Each structure stands twice: as structure tokens, then as C-alpha cells.
Amino acid sequence: MLGELRLEAAKAAPTTLEARQIALLDELATAEARRAKTSDALAEAEHERAEADRALRAAEAAASEAREVRASLSAHSEAAVQRLSEVSANIREAARMEPEELARKLSDEAVAIPADGAGAEAHLFNLERQREAIGPVNLRAEDEATELSTRVETMALERADLTGAIARLRQGIDELNHEGRERLTAAFGVINEHFKTLFETLFQGGQAELRLVESDDPLEAGLEIYACPPGKRMASMSLMSGGEQALTAAALIFAVFLAQPSPICVLDEVDAPLDDANVDRFCNLLDEMCRRTETRFIVITHNPVTMARTDRLFGVTMAERGVSQLVSVDLRQAEAMAAQ
């Protein structure tokens, strides 16, 4: 019995499944239709959203343009107000009356102005031509003329002061130049004579002189030394040997000291280019200068002949490595002690 029931159920299963399949297919078709309808609704909503976005952008652009227009109009309004204020001020300054009063005056005078456009334009052109014929009117001309007159008087006084100062300055310069030429000429003559004498003493003969060259004005002339030791002809100092140049330079230095002695004179390696005979001459001249002047001569030298002719020697010795010591020897006292 149970088997028959199962057999009947198995026979009825295909029909049941088919019915169920048909029901599912119907539900699927219904769902597909709903899905298509929903897709259409979604597409329409997307389209509406896109349209809304475009409308929003257009509205924002319009709002931005409106803000720009408003800002421009506001700037024009402010400029117009400022221009109106300037025009009103110009009217008050030029016409000496308020703009409203000028407008009433022009209204009263407008009776003679032609009413038609061509006549009004011709009248306006005539007025403009009359205004141009008058030329610009400077209301401050009198004040400016007074100011300029005052400035001209002040500048004239200043010019007179400057002219006087320039004249006095030029006079002072001329006096200084005149005095300078006289003093320079006198000093040059004295130094030249001393130079000649000292040169002959150093070289035991010969001739030497100082010459002003390149200009007749002593203040602008250059100095050239001409000398001729014994047995040579007169020539420029630059053509002499090193030793001769050193002795000639020493003669010039000592000639300057004889003309204007100085308390101290430092001679640094002056005897370096000299031989022993010329060193002895140099030392003799140095002794003579010490007797004739009160100048203290400090001679920096490595020549033993010169060191032997000095009154006092100063040197630096290194008794111990790295330790320097100043040594002083009084040669005159040493000679006196040796003589005893």
C-alpha cells in the first residue's frame, strides 16, 4: 500500500514540478519586468540628476557673473561719485559758486540757447572756441609769481656769495701757490748746494746737481738727478752703477737733512751695495753729519766696517735655543777700557 502511494506520488511529481516551473517562470518574468522598469526609472533619475547638475553649474556661473557685474557696477558707482565730487570741487573753485547755483544760472541763461539740436551744438562749439581763445586760467598766478620772485632774489644773493667765495678761494690758491713756489725754490737751492758739496766729498771730486724738469712751474715740475763721478761725464742717475747710485742717494738724503734736520734718521742697509772703500767714505760722511747736526742716526747694517765706526751696537743673540736676547755694546767705552 505504501508502495502504491509512493508510485502515485512519483507519477504526480513531474506535473507538480512543471507547475512549479511555470510559476517560477512567471515570477521571473514579473521580476524581469520590474527590473526593466526599475532600470528605466534609474536611467531617468540619472538623467534628471545630470540635468540638475548642469542647471546648478549654470546657476553658479550666472551668480558669479552677477557678482562680477555687481562689483563692476559698484566700482563704477564709486568712481562716478568721486568724479561728481571732483567736478563739484572744480566748479566751486572755477565758478566761485555751488553747482546748484550754477545750474540755476545756466537755466536762466538758457533762454538764449537755441532749442533745436543743431543750434545747441553750434552754440556749444562757439562757447568752446571762446574758452580755448581765453586760454587756461591760473588762479594762483599772482602767488606763484611772488614765490618765484622771492626765489630769484634768494638765488641771486646765493650766486653773489658763491662768486665772492670762488674769487676769494682763487686768490688764496694763488697766494699759496706763489708762496709755495718761493719756498720750494729757496729750499731747492739750499738742498742743491748741499747735495753738490756732499757728492764731491763722497766721491772725492766730480760734479752733481738737481734739476727741475718737464715744467717751468716748480709746483708741477719733476726732479731729476744728474751726476758725474771723477773720470765720467755728466749723466742721469739711472745710468750710474748700483754703488754710485747708493752714494748719490745718500748724498741727497744728507743734503735734505742739512736743510731741515730731523731728530732721528733710520738708514736700512744703505751700505749693502757699497764696497769697503765706499763704505769708509759713507761712514766718514755719517760722522760729519753727526757733528754738523743734532740728528741721531740709526743704521741697520751687516757690514763690519760700518759696525766698527758706530758709537753703540745693538744686536740680538740666541744664547739658548729658542731664547733671544738683546745685546748692547758701547764701542767708545770699550775703546777707553782697552786703552787703559
C-alpha positions in Angstrom: 0.0 0.0 0.0 2.8 2.3 0.9 4.5 1.4 -2.4 1.4 2.4 -4.4 1.2 5.7 -2.6 4.9 6.4 -3.4 4.3 5.3 -7.0 1.3 7.7 -7.3 3.4 10.5 -5.8 6.3 9.8 -8.2 3.8 9.9 -11.1 2.4 13.2 -9.9 5.8 14.8 -9.2 6.6 15.8 -12.8 3.2 17.5 -13.1 3.9 19.3 -9.8 7.4 20.3 -10.9 6.1 21.5 -14.2 3.5 23.6 -12.5 6.1 24.9 -10.1 8.5 25.7 -13.0 5.7 27.6 -14.8 5.0 29.6 -11.6 8.7 30.3 -11.2 9.0 31.4 -14.8 6.0 33.7 -14.3 7.7 35.2 -11.2 10.9 35.5 -13.2 9.2 37.3 -16.0 7.5 39.6 -13.4 10.9 40.3 -11.8 12.5 41.0 -15.2 9.7 43.4 -15.9 10.1 45.1 -12.6 13.9 45.2 -13.1 13.5 46.8 -16.5 11.1 49.3 -15.1 13.5 50.0 -12.3 16.4 50.4 -14.7 14.3 52.8 -16.8 13.5 54.7 -13.6 17.1 54.8 -12.6 18.2 56.0 -16.0 15.6 58.7 -15.9 16.7 59.7 -12.4 20.4 59.8 -13.6 19.4 62.0 -16.5 17.4 64.2 -14.2 20.4 64.4 -11.8 22.7 65.3 -14.7 20.3 68.0 -15.8 20.1 69.3 -12.2 24.0 69.4 -12.1 24.1 71.3 -15.3 21.4 73.7 -14.1 23.4 74.1 -10.8 26.6 74.9 -12.7 24.7 77.3 -14.9 23.2 78.9 -11.9 26.6 79.2 -10.1 28.1 80.8 -13.3 25.2 83.2 -13.5 25.6 84.0 -9.8 29.4 84.6 -10.3 28.7 86.8 -13.4 26.1 88.6 -11.4 28.6 89.2 -8.6 31.2 90.5 -11.1 28.6 92.7 -12.7 27.6 94.0 -9.2 31.2 94.6 -8.3 31.8 96.4 -11.6 28.7 98.5 -11.1 29.7 99.2 -7.6 33.2 100.4 -8.8 31.6 102.5 -11.5 29.2 103.9 -8.9 32.1 104.8 -6.6 34.1 106.3 -9.5 31.0 108.3 -10.5 30.5 109.6 -7.0 34.2 110.5 -6.8 34.1 112.1 -10.2 31.0 114.0 -9.2 32.8 115.2 -6.1 35.8 116.3 -8.1 33.6 118.1 -10.7 31.7 119.8 -7.9 35.0 120.9 -6.3 36.3 122.2 -9.7 33.0 124.1 -10.2 33.3 125.7 -6.8 37.0 126.6 -7.5 36.4 127.9 -11.0 33.0 129.5 -10.8 33.1 130.5 -7.2 29.6 129.2 -6.6 27.8 126.0 -5.7 27.0 123.5 -8.5 23.2 124.0 -7.9 23.6 127.8 -8.1 25.5 127.4 -11.4 22.8 125.1 -12.7 20.1 127.7 -11.9 22.2 130.4 -13.5 22.6 128.3 -16.7 18.9 127.6 -16.7 18.2 131.3 -16.6 20.7 131.9 -19.3 19.4 129.0 -21.4 16.6 131.2 -22.9 19.1 132.5 -25.5 20.3 129.0 -26.3 18.6 127.5 -29.4 16.1 124.8 -28.7 16.9 122.6 -31.6 19.8 120.1 -31.5 21.8 121.7 -34.4 21.5 125.2 -32.9 22.5 123.9 -29.5 25.5 122.1 -30.9 26.6 125.2 -32.8 26.2 127.3 -29.7 28.3 124.8 -27.7 31.0 124.8 -30.3 31.1 128.6 -30.2 31.4 128.6 -26.4 34.2 126.0 -26.6 36.1 128.2 -29.1 35.7 131.2 -26.9 37.1 129.2 -24.0 40.1 128.0 -25.9 40.7 131.6 -27.1 40.8 132.7 -23.5 43.4 130.0 -22.6 43.9 128.3 -19.3 43.3 130.5 -16.2 45.7 130.1 -13.3 44.1 131.4 -10.2 47.4 131.1 -8.3 49.4 133.0 -10.8 50.0 136.0 -8.6 51.0 133.9 -5.6 53.3 131.8 -7.8 54.8 135.0 -9.3 55.5 136.3 -5.8 57.1 132.9 -4.8 59.2 132.8 -8.0 60.4 136.4 -7.4 61.4 135.6 -3.9 63.3 132.5 -5.1 65.0 134.5 -7.8 66.2 137.1 -5.3 67.4 134.4 -3.0 69.3 132.6 -5.8 70.8 136.0 -6.9 72.1 136.5 -3.3 73.4 133.0 -3.2 75.1 133.4 -6.6 76.8 136.6 -5.4 78.0 134.8 -2.3 79.3 131.9 -4.3 81.0 134.2 -6.8 82.7 136.1 -4.0 83.7 132.8 -2.3 85.2 131.5 -5.6 87.1 134.7 -6.1 88.5 134.6 -2.5 89.3 130.9 -2.9 91.2 131.5 -6.1 93.0 134.4 -4.6 94.0 132.2 -1.6 95.1 129.5 -4.0 97.2 132.0 -6.0 98.8 133.3 -2.8 99.5 129.7 -1.6 101.0 128.8 -5.0 103.1 131.9 -5.0 104.4 131.3 -1.5 104.9 127.6 -2.3 106.9 128.4 -5.4 109.1 130.8 -3.4 109.7 128.4 -0.5 110.2 125.4 -2.9 112.7 127.4 -5.0 114.6 128.5 -1.9 114.6 125.0 -0.4 115.6 123.5 -3.7 118.5 125.9 -4.0 119.8 125.2 -0.5 119.4 121.4 -0.9 121.1 121.5 -4.3 124.1 123.3 -2.9 124.4 120.8 0.0 124.0 118.0 -2.5 126.8 119.3 -4.7 129.1 119.6 -1.7 128.3 116.2 -0.2 128.6 114.5 -3.6 132.1 115.9 -4.1 133.0 114.9 -0.6 131.8 111.3 -1.0 133.3 110.8 -4.5 136.4 112.9 -3.7 135.6 115.0 -6.8 133.1 115.0 -9.6 130.0 117.1 -10.0 126.3 116.7 -9.3 123.2 118.8 -9.4 119.4 118.6 -9.0 117.3 119.8 -11.9 113.6 120.6 -12.2 112.3 119.1 -15.5 109.1 118.8 -17.6 107.7 122.2 -16.5 108.7 125.8 -15.7 106.4 125.8 -12.7 108.3 124.4 -9.7 105.0 123.0 -8.3 104.4 120.9 -11.3 107.9 120.1 -12.4 109.6 116.7 -11.8 113.0 116.2 -10.2 116.0 114.7 -12.0 119.4 113.9 -10.5 122.4 114.5 -12.7 125.9 113.4 -11.6 129.3 112.6 -12.9 131.8 110.8 -10.6 135.5 111.6 -11.3 136.5 110.4 -14.7 133.0 110.2 -16.1 130.7 112.6 -18.0 127.5 114.2 -16.6 124.5 111.9 -16.9 121.3 110.9 -15.3 121.5 109.0 -12.0 119.8 106.0 -13.7 122.9 105.4 -15.8 125.2 105.0 -12.8 126.2 101.7 -11.2 124.5 100.4 -8.1 127.2 101.6 -5.7 127.3 105.0 -7.3 123.5 105.3 -7.1 123.6 104.4 -3.4 126.3 107.0 -2.6 124.4 109.6 -4.7 121.1 108.8 -2.9 122.9 109.1 0.5 124.3 112.5 -0.5 120.8 113.6 -1.4 119.3 112.3 1.9 122.0 114.1 3.9 121.5 117.3 1.8 117.9 117.3 2.8 118.8 116.7 6.5 121.3 119.7 6.3 118.5 121.9 5.0 115.9 120.7 7.5 117.4 118.4 10.2 115.3 115.7 11.8 115.7 114.4 15.3 116.0 110.8 14.1 117.1 109.2 10.9 116.9 105.4 10.2 119.2 104.1 7.4 118.3 100.5 6.5 121.1 98.6 4.6 122.2 101.7 2.8 125.8 100.4 2.7 124.7 97.0 1.2 125.7 97.8 -2.4 129.0 99.5 -1.4 132.5 98.1 -1.4 134.8 98.6 1.5 136.3 101.9 0.2 132.9 103.4 -0.5 131.7 102.2 2.9 134.5 104.0 4.5 133.5 107.2 2.6 129.9 106.7 3.7 131.0 106.3 7.3 133.1 109.5 7.1 130.1 111.4 5.8 127.9 110.0 8.5 130.4 111.2 11.1 130.4 114.6 9.5 126.6 114.7 9.6 126.6 113.8 13.3 129.0 116.7 14.0 127.0 119.2 11.9 123.5 118.3 13.1 121.8 117.0 16.2 120.2 114.1 14.4 120.6 110.6 15.9 121.3 108.2 13.1 120.2 104.6 13.5 122.0 102.4 10.9 120.7 98.9 10.2 123.7 97.0 8.7 125.6 93.8 8.4 128.8 95.4 7.2 131.6 95.0 9.8 133.3 98.3 8.7 130.1 100.3 9.4 129.6 98.5 12.7 133.1 99.3 13.7 132.5 103.0 13.1 129.4 103.3 15.2 129.1 104.6 18.8 126.9 101.8 20.1 125.9 98.4 18.7 122.6 96.7 19.3 122.2 93.1 18.3 120.1 90.0 19.0 121.7 86.8 20.1 120.4 83.3 21.0 122.4 82.0 23.9 120.0 79.2 24.4 117.9 77.5 21.7 114.6 79.3 21.3 115.6 82.2 23.7 116.5 85.5 22.0 118.3 88.2 23.9 119.1 91.9 23.1 122.8 92.8 23.4 124.2 96.3 23.5 127.8 97.3 23.3 129.2 100.9 23.8 132.2 100.9 21.5 133.5 104.2 22.8 133.5 102.9 26.3 135.1 99.7 25.1 137.9 101.6 23.4 138.5 103.6 26.6 138.7 100.4 28.6 141.1 98.8 26.1 143.3 101.9 26.2 143.7 101.6 29.9 
